[in-house]
Amino acid sequence: MTDSIRAILLGAAALLAACDDSKTEQPAASAPPDKEEASARTRCFSMLEGKDLTAIQIQQDGNAISGYYAWEPSEKDGSHGVLNGEISDGLIKASHTYMIEGTIQTEETYFKLESDRLLQGSGELVEDNGVMVVKDPASLQFTDVLKETDCANVKDAITNAEQTSNDIVEQSNSSGDGDNGLDLSMLGENLIGDWQSTQDPKAHLSIDENSYRDIYDGKQLDSSAYEVLASCPEACGKTMEETPCLQVQGKDMLCYAILTADGETLELSLLTGTGNVNQYQRINSATQQPQ
């Protein structure tokens, strides 16, 4: 089990809390929401074929997408897992990590978000370093249509996906080789530096001894004090006793489980808000200058 899979799964652990807030929301209107309404918004979609249910919960925060995926056929084992990716012009590209018949798999998947419908793409997959990726995204057929529904209508399926993802995390932790770069004596030193997102090249992170700065497209978005804790406390919304925690004291407190910090790679799992997993590579500070 690779650390990147573990990171993807941990990132979705906080998302289910958002579903409860969305129970009272009405389904989207026929017209697409404006940009402010779309930010940090949780939506649920479902497709029922006979007694076979497919349910998806996604949360959009800017261009970032995270969520749960549940496929529950009536007469055979299904699969449950998590989604993490980004959206551009209504096209979602995501990494889907799931468990099926006791086996953990990760594959690349695409969706089109059209008003109150979510269309899933289907096409030929090929293996790339243990991950199934779409051979030719341009040839995808978007034939599976999930319609938007109140999240309360698919709560059981989404809960099953959350529970399964937690099981996968536990399995990953128990079978991991410990090579995640979390040398606690070097943790502070490994965090300090300038980082570029592997998911969005315009997104940067700069951490020094006193501040945590978010930078996007060369512009500094915020600068906050932070604290590194031995574990994530209850105040973070999810307790992770054996995982170091980066607690950012901004306008709203943000807690990140530190999944990998080996000096060159940084993986942070957001425990509050969207539940996204942020993956970074160290860069030379000269390559990104905030304005």
Salt bridges, closest charged atoms under 4 A:
ASP3 OD1 - ARG6 NH1 2.48
ASP20 OD1 - LYS23 NZ 3.74
ASP20 OD1 - LYS155 NZ 3.58
GLU72 OE2 - HIS80 NE2 2.87
GLU108 OE2 - LYS93 NZ 3.57
GLU114 OE1 - ARG117 NH2 3.00
GLU124 OE2 - LYS135 NZ 3.92
GLU148 OE1 - ARG43 NH2 2.74
